[in-house]
């Protein structure tokens, strides 16, 4: 597959490393390594797919041009717009041209995320009572020094999009049971400790037909870290860290009745981050099959993130 990289910042460089010799052009207005400054400077018949790694604002127009030309697209998260109609139009264009459009949520391919997804869906845990996730990095100063990154709702769309997408993947709903995309989310706190935009946000949900949920995202965790705790009827399951920050551990604890210390099964991985290559391979499989557009998920995420951002601004003030 012949691929162009659109946007050559940190993510674009990662994507190029994975795509390797399949990359036929790098498009960026300022990067010295770029082979073209604009998308229109590259002949569309010279490539089959694009990996879009630009800031959020230009993404819809770029995708409209690419999908309209029948080019498959892997676009960095989040795919957001002021109006859902913008994303709905992209879905219609992709359907009409047969192009695949996938938003890159590489954590879906994290080994312990997959273990948690499969365990939850198996029903072995019984009724899920609560889900708690923490996702933190130490990028506050880097974000503060970037005009385009330190704006809007800050960490909410940046890391919160990953956490919401994870919930949607683990709890898709079905058989009359609402999934995570039907739950009502609210902002518990939003803070600007060091940045102009929010650098710490806590989001929660308490659906009648689902678990209580707490999601914390921050740019003020000086050691990058992820944790997840799922408490349920027959026990609990836990993730400690990601492979890229390793070691990463998945633990399952089986409940002892009426009470007592539960036996624990744990798997610890010490390895390089496998998600980028796994996601790219998955994208290529979807392209070969000619199916896999997931813009409906983006519409839900866009709507939810926009609603949460409005609540955060109303309760905690507009961006300074």
C-alpha positions in Angstrom: 0.0 0.0 0.0 1.3 3.4 -0.9 0.9 5.9 1.9 1.4 9.6 2.5 2.0 11.2 5.9 0.1 14.4 6.3 1.6 16.4 9.2 5.1 15.6 10.3 5.3 16.4 14.0 5.8 13.8 16.8 2.9 11.6 15.7 3.8 11.8 12.0 7.3 10.7 12.7 6.0 7.7 14.7 3.7 6.8 11.9 6.3 7.1 9.2 8.6 4.7 11.2 5.9 2.1 11.3 4.8 2.5 7.6 8.5 2.4 6.5 9.0 1.9 2.7 5.3 2.2 2.0 5.5 6.0 2.6 5.7 7.8 -0.8 5.4 11.4 0.5 5.6 13.4 3.6 3.4 16.6 3.6 4.0 19.4 6.0 4.3 23.2 5.5 7.4 23.7 7.8 9.2 20.4 8.4 12.5 20.3 6.5 12.1 16.6 5.8 8.8 17.1 4.1 8.6 16.3 0.3 5.5 18.5 -0.2 4.0 21.5 1.6 0.3 20.9 0.8 -1.9 17.9 0.1 -2.7 19.3 -3.4 1.0 19.2 -4.2 0.9 15.4 -4.4 -0.9 13.7 -7.2 -3.7 11.5 -5.8 -3.0 8.7 -8.2 0.4 8.3 -6.6 -0.9 7.0 -3.3 -3.6 4.7 -1.9 -4.0 5.9 1.7 -3.1 8.8 4.0 -2.1 9.0 7.6 -3.3 12.4 8.9 -1.4 13.7 11.9 -2.3 17.4 11.8 -3.8 19.6 14.5 -7.5 19.1 14.9 -8.8 22.2 13.0 -7.7 21.2 9.5 -8.6 17.5 9.7 -12.2 17.7 8.4 -11.3 19.5 5.2 -8.3 17.2 4.6 -10.5 14.1 5.2 -13.2 15.5 2.9 -10.7 15.8 0.1 -9.1 12.4 0.7 -12.2 10.4 1.2 -13.9 12.2 -1.7 -11.1 10.9 -3.9 -11.5 7.4 -2.6 -8.3 7.4 -0.5 -8.3 5.4 2.7 -7.5 7.4 5.9 -6.0 6.7 9.3 -6.4 9.9 11.2 -4.9 10.7 14.6 -7.4 11.1 17.4 -9.5 13.0 18.3 -11.6 13.6 15.1 -13.7 16.5 16.3 -15.8 19.3 14.9 -18.0 22.1 16.1 -21.0 20.5 14.5 -21.8 16.7 14.2 -23.0 17.4 10.7 -19.4 17.8 9.6 -18.6 14.3 10.7 -21.8 12.9 9.3 -20.9 14.3 5.9 -17.5 12.6 6.1 -19.3 9.3 6.9 -21.5 9.8 3.8 -18.6 10.6 1.6 -16.7 7.5 2.8 -19.7 5.3 2.2 -20.2 6.7 -1.3 -16.5 6.2 -2.4 -15.8 3.0 -0.6 -12.9 4.6 1.3 -12.0 3.4 4.8 -11.7 6.0 7.5 -10.3 5.0 10.9 -9.5 7.2 13.8 -6.3 6.1 15.5 -7.0 5.0 19.1 -3.9 2.8 19.4 -4.6 1.9 23.0 -7.2 -0.5 21.7 -4.3 -2.8 20.8 -2.6 -2.6 24.2 -2.4 -6.3 25.3 -3.9 -5.7 28.7 -6.7 -3.6 27.2 -7.5 -6.5 25.0 -7.5 -8.9 28.1 -9.8 -6.5 30.0 -12.2 -6.2 27.0 -12.4 -10.0 26.6 -12.8 -10.6 30.3 -15.7 -8.1 30.6 -17.4 -9.3 27.5 -17.1 -13.0 28.6 -19.4 -12.3 31.5 -17.1 -14.1 33.9 -16.9 -11.1 36.2 -20.7 -11.0 36.6 -22.3 -7.7 37.1 -19.8 -4.8 36.8 -20.2 -2.4 39.7 -17.6 0.2 39.0 -14.8 1.3 36.6 -12.1 3.7 37.5 -9.3 4.8 35.1 -6.4 7.2 35.6 -4.3 8.4 32.7 -1.5 10.8 33.3 1.6 12.2 31.7 4.0 15.0 32.4 3.5 17.1 29.3 2.1 20.3 31.0 5.2 22.4 30.2 5.5 21.1 26.6 1.8 21.9 26.0 2.1 25.4 27.6 4.9 26.2 25.1 2.7 25.2 22.2 0.1 27.8 21.0 -2.0 25.3 19.2 -2.0 22.6 21.9 -2.5 24.9 24.9 -6.1 25.9 24.1 -9.6 24.8 24.3 -10.4 22.0 26.8 -6.8 20.9 26.9 -6.3 17.4 28.5 -10.0 16.6 28.1 -10.0 15.9 24.4 -6.3 14.9 24.4 -6.4 12.0 27.0 -10.1 11.9 27.7 -10.9 10.8 24.2 -8.7 7.7 24.8 -10.6 6.9 28.0 -14.0 7.4 26.5 -13.1 5.3 23.5 -11.9 2.6 25.8 -15.2 2.5 27.6 -17.0 2.3 24.3 -14.8 -0.7 23.3 -15.3 -2.5 26.6 -19.0 -1.8 27.0 -20.5 -1.7 23.5 -24.0 -2.6 24.8 -26.5 -4.9 23.1 -29.5 -7.1 23.8 -31.4 -4.1 25.0 -28.6 -3.0 27.4 -27.3 0.5 26.7 -23.5 0.7 26.1 -21.1 3.4 27.2 -22.1 5.6 24.3 -25.6 6.0 25.9 -24.3 6.9 29.4 -24.6 10.4 30.8 -21.2 11.9 31.6 -20.4 14.9 33.8 -17.4 16.9 34.9 -16.4 16.5 38.5 -13.5 18.9 38.4 -11.4 20.8 35.8 -8.3 22.6 36.8 -5.6 24.8 35.2 -2.7 24.3 37.5 0.0 25.3 35.1 -1.6 25.8 31.7 -4.0 28.2 30.0 -6.2 25.2 29.1 -7.3 22.4 31.5 -4.4 20.2 32.6 -6.4 18.1 35.0 -10.0 16.9 34.5 -12.1 14.3 36.3 -15.2 12.9 34.5 -17.8 10.6 36.0 -21.0 8.7 35.1 -23.5 6.8 37.1 -25.8 5.0 34.6 -28.8 3.0 35.9 -28.0 0.1 33.6 -24.2 0.2 33.9 -21.2 0.6 36.3 -20.3 3.8 38.1 -17.5 5.4 36.2 -14.7 7.7 37.2 -12.1 8.9 34.6 -9.2 11.1 35.6 -6.8 12.6 33.1 -3.9 14.9 33.8 -0.7 16.4 32.3 0.8 16.7 35.8 1.9 13.1 36.4 5.6 13.4 36.3 6.0 9.7 35.7 3.6 8.7 32.8 1.1 6.3 34.2 -2.1 4.4 33.5 -4.2 2.5 36.0 -7.6 0.8 35.7 -9.7 -0.9 38.3 -12.9 -2.9 37.5 -14.9 -4.1 40.5 -17.6 -6.7 39.9 -19.9 -9.3 41.3 -17.4 -12.2 41.0 -14.2 -10.4 41.6 -12.1 -7.6 40.1 -9.6 -6.9 37.3 -6.8 -4.3 37.3 -4.3 -2.8 34.8 -1.1 -1.2 36.0 0.8 0.9 33.4 1.1 0.5 29.7 3.7 -1.4 27.7 5.4 1.8 26.5 6.0 2.8 30.1 6.4 -0.8 31.4 6.4 -3.1 33.1 2.7 -3.5 32.5 0.6 -5.8 34.7 -2.9 -7.3 34.4 -4.3 -8.8 37.5 -7.6 -10.7 38.0 -8.8 -11.4 41.5 -11.5 -13.9 42.3 -14.0 -13.0 45.0 -14.1 -15.1 48.2 -17.4 -15.5 49.9 -18.5 -14.3 52.4 -15.2 -12.3 52.5 -11.5 -12.9 52.5 -8.4 -12.2 50.5 -9.0 -13.2 46.9 -6.7 -15.4 44.9 -4.9 -13.4 42.2 -3.7 -14.3 38.7 -1.3 -11.8 37.2 0.4 -11.3 33.9 3.3 -8.8 33.7 4.7 -7.7 30.3 8.1 -6.1 29.8 8.2 -5.2 26.1 8.2 -2.3 23.7 4.9 -0.6 22.7 3.3 -3.0 20.2 0.2 -0.8 19.5 1.5 1.3 16.7 2.4 -1.6 14.4 -0.7 -3.6 15.4 -3.0 -0.6 14.6 -1.3 0.0 11.3 -1.6 -3.7 10.4 -5.3 -3.6 11.3 -5.8 -0.5 9.2 -4.2 -2.2 6.2 -6.5 -5.2 6.7 -9.6 -3.0 6.7 -8.3 -1.3 3.5 -7.8 -4.6 1.8 -11.3 -5.7 2.8 -12.8 -2.3 1.8 -14.6 -1.8 5.0 -14.2 -0.5 8.5 -15.2 3.2 8.7 -15.9 4.0 12.3 -17.1 7.6 12.1 -20.2 6.8 14.1 -17.9 6.3 17.1 -16.3 9.7 16.4 -19.7 11.4 16.3 -20.5 10.0 19.8 -17.0 11.0 21.1 -17.3 14.4 19.5 -20.8 15.0 21.0 -19.7 13.8 24.4 -16.4 15.7 24.5 -18.1 18.9 23.3 -20.8 18.6 26.0 -18.2 18.0 28.7 -16.1 20.9 27.5 -19.1 23.2 27.7 -19.8 22.0 31.2 -16.1 22.5 32.2 -16.1 26.1 30.8 -19.4 27.0 32.5 -18.4 25.7 35.9 -14.7 26.4 35.9 -14.3 29.4 33.5 -13.2 29.9 30.0 -9.6 29.4 28.9 -7.4 32.1 30.3 
